[in-house]
Amino acid sequence: MNFRHVRRPEVAINLTPLIDVVFLLLIFFMVSSSFSELTQLVVDLPEAEGSPASKDAALMLSIDVDGNMMLDGQSVPNDAAGLMRAMVTKLQGSTDRPVMLSADALTHHQHVVTAMDVAFRLGLERLTIATESTSDD
């Protein structure tokens, strides 16, 4: 007796409709989502407690509310190029001297970032940001 084996078709899942549905859902969510152009964050700045850093050897860079900068008590231009020239003159090639950045609480962030960028480009790694003590001593 000769029995024939009946060939059963292979069971396969067609993924094409699934990919189409996922793609359409992705397009739907991308089109229906809204992106706000401007977001506002409420930031509570941390308070600093600790011993004050030594100011003797540090190069003191002060920035007031209007963005005016003073380097060791002398007024310097408030742009990156002018600040860099003044810092190069003060540092005289020494990159291990610490820099203390003292900015007013209401100073625009751009002025602080400019000062930090100039310090980074000059290779200064010891940058301290001056804060007020929170203790009621």
N, C-alpha and C positions, 0 to 999 in steps of 0.2 A: 504494500500500500504506500502510495506516494502522496504525502501531505505537503501542500504548498503553504509556505509561510506568508501570511497576509501582511503586507507592508503597511504599517501605520504611518501617516504623515507626521513629521516632526512637529512637536509643539513649540511654537516660538511666539514671543510677545513682540508685536510691532510697536516700536518706540516712536515712530514718526508722529502719530496723533498726540502722544504725551508731550513731546517736545514742542509741538505747535501750541498746545494749551498753555504750557509754562511760558512760552515766549509771549503769547497774547496777554497773560496775566502780568508779566513783567512790563510790557508796554502800557497796560492799563494803569498800573501803580505809578509808573514814571510820569505819565501824563496827568493823573489826578492829584499827585502830591504837589504841595505848594512850598516854595522855599522863601523864607523871609530874607529880605536884603539886609536888613539892619536888626541886629539883636542887641539888647542891652543887658549887661550883667551887673549885678550888685556884688561888689567885692568889698569884703572887710579885710583890711590889711592886718597882717599879724603884728603883734607887739613884741618888742625885743627886750629880753631880760638877760642880763649878763654883765660881765665886766667890760668897761669901755676899752677900745683898742688904743694903743699908743699912737699919739699924734705927732711925736717928735720927728721921726724919719719919714713919715708918710707925705706924699705929695697931695695937698688938699685941693680938691676941685669942687667949687660951690656953684650951684645953679639956682637962681631965684625964680619967682613966679613967672616973670616975663621971658625967661630963657637966657638971661644975661649970665655969662660964666666968668668966674674968677679962679685963677690958678695961683695958689699960695698968696692970696691977697691982691694979685695984680689982674686987672681986667684983660680978658682975651676975647677974640671974635667968637661969636656963638655958632659958627658953622664948623663943619668937620675939618676942612682944610686949615683954617686959622687955629683951631684947637690943637691939631696935630703939630703944626709948626711950633706953637708955644710949648707943648709937652716935650717935643724933641729937644728944644733949647734947654728946658729945665732938667731933663733926665741926663743929658750929655752922654748918651750911649748905654746907660745903665738900665737894664730891664728887670732887675730884681728889687727895685724900690717899690714899696707898696703905695697904692693910690687910694685915698679916701674920698668917696663921692658923697657930697652932702647936697641933697636937692630938697627944695621946699615941697611940702605935701601937695600943693596945688600946681606944681610944675607939670607942663605937658609931658607926657610919656616920651614923645619923640626926642626931646632934649636929653633925657637920661639915656635913651638908647643910642643916640649919637655919641655921647661921651663914652659909653661902654664900648661901642664899636671902635672908636679911636684907640682906646686902651688895648683892645684885642689886636688891632692891626699893628700896634707898636710892640706887641709881644709881652705886654704886662699881664702877669697871671695873678698877682696879689691885689685884687680889687675889693675894697670894703665899702659897703653902703652905710652911711651914718644914720643912726636912728636915735630917737629920744627914749630915755628910760621910762618904763611904765610904773616903776615902784614909787611909792609916796614917801621917800626918805626925807 
